[in-house]
């Protein structure tokens, strides 16, 4: 199946923000549960264990990665049903992630942001987050799990073009 990449890249004072959105026909409380309850995160990202309060670190199992590794995730900020900011540490480094929810008339938009200090590797990272967010959608809809091969390497040119575009000064 052909998937269409939708991420956007914005220059910031400290680097760049990779931004992806998904929309759900559900209240924010229900979408929030999909992002924060271990039995529900297990369906699209991986289960977690620990004390998930701001300033604390939990352990998350990357259920859809090779060898299903565990990584540390520090809860940087948590505003229930509105915003979750975390620092995820794995063998590739530290990932600064922010998820925010906006509900309007029973529909909730998820805005996913990865704060980047460099756009190096963005082609792989962008395709990966598209995959994970579509796993979230499928887990909520009861749809079949998407295939990673539909994302990578197919989306790499799109994300590489985004990186080139933000790196090129405009006249």
N, C-alpha and C positions, 0 to 999 in steps of 0.2 A: 504494500500500500504506500502511496506517495504522501508524505507528510509535508506540510508547508511551515517553514520556520517563521516565527513571529517576534523573536527577541529584538530589543533595541539597545543601543549602546550610547551612553551619554558621558561627556567629559565632566569631571568634577574637580574640586580644588585639590584632591588627594590622588586622583587617578581617573578611573572610569566606573560607571555603574552599568551592569548588564541587567536589563529589566525585561521580564516576561510576565504576561497576565493570563489568567484563565477566569472564566465566568461560570457560575453555578446557579441553577434554579433551586436555591436553598437558603435558609437564613444563615447569617454569619455564625451563630452558635453551632450549627451543625458542621459547617466547613471548618470552624476552629477545632472541633473535636477530631476531624480528619487530620489536622496538623499537629495535634498535641497529645492525643490518647494513644498509648503504646499499641494496643490491639488494632487500632485503625491505621497508625503509621506503618505497621507491619505489612499492611496490604499493598503499599505503594513505595515505600522507602526502606523501612526496616523497623524492628522493634527497638525499644530503648529501656534502660533501667537506671534508677538513681533518683535523686531529689531534684526535680525540675523546677527549682525556684531561682529567681534572678541572683546572679553571682555564683551559682553552683554549677558543677559540671556533671553531665550525665554521660552514659555510654550508649552509643547507637550502633546497631549492626546493619551494615550496608547489604541488605538482603538480595539486591539485584546486581551486585558486583561479583566478579570472580572471587572465589574463596570466601565470600561473605564476611569481610573483615569488620572488626569493631573499631570505632573511633570515638574520641572524646568530643563532646559538644558542650560548650559553656553557654549558659543562658545569660545573655547580656541585658535583655529587656523583655518584659512580658506585660502586655496590656490586654487582658483576656478579651477575646472576640474582636480585637482590633489590630494588634501588632506584636510580632515576636521577632527578636533580633538574637542571633546566635553566632558564635565563633566555632567552627568545626575544624578539628585538627586531625589530619590523616597523613599518610606517607607522602602526599603531594604538597603539604604545607598547611597554612591556615586559610580557611574560607570564611569570609565575613558575609553573612546572609541576613536578609530582612524580609519578613513576610507580613503584609498588611492586608486587612480585609475591609471592604466598604460594602455595606448592604443598602440596597435601594429597592423598595417594593417587593421584597421577598427574593431578590436576586443578589448574589454576593460576588463581587470581583475580588480575586486574589491577585495582589501585586507582589511578585517575587523579585528581589533585588540581590545581586551579588556585587559587593563593593570590591573593585579590583585595583591593585596598585600597578598592574601591567596588563596589557591585552595579549601577552604571550600565551599561547595555548587556547585562545578564545574559540577557535574553530571546534575543538573537542569539547570544551566546557559548555558552550552554547547548545550544542547538539545533545549533550548529556542532560542538561536541565530541561530541555524540551521533552526528552524521553521521560524523565521523572515526573514532570507535571502532567504529561499525558497518562502516565501510570496512575496518578492521583485521580484524574478524571475517570478513567476506566474502573478504578476501584469503587468509586462513588456510584457510577452508573451500572455496575454489574456487567460491564462489557469485557470482551477478551483483552488480555494484556497485550499491549503493543510490542512489536519486535524491535530490538535495538538496531538491527540492520536497516530499518526504515529511517533511522536518524543519522547514523554514522556509518559511512563517510558522506552520505547524501547531503547533509546540511553544512558540511565544512565550508564549501565555497561561499555560502551566504554569510556565515559568521566571519570568515576571513575578509570579505568585502566590507563588513561593518568596521572591522579593526582598521583597515586601510583608509576608509572614509574619515574616521575620527582622527587619524594620524596625519591626514593631509590638510595643511592650512588652507583656509578659504580666503579668497581675495576680497 
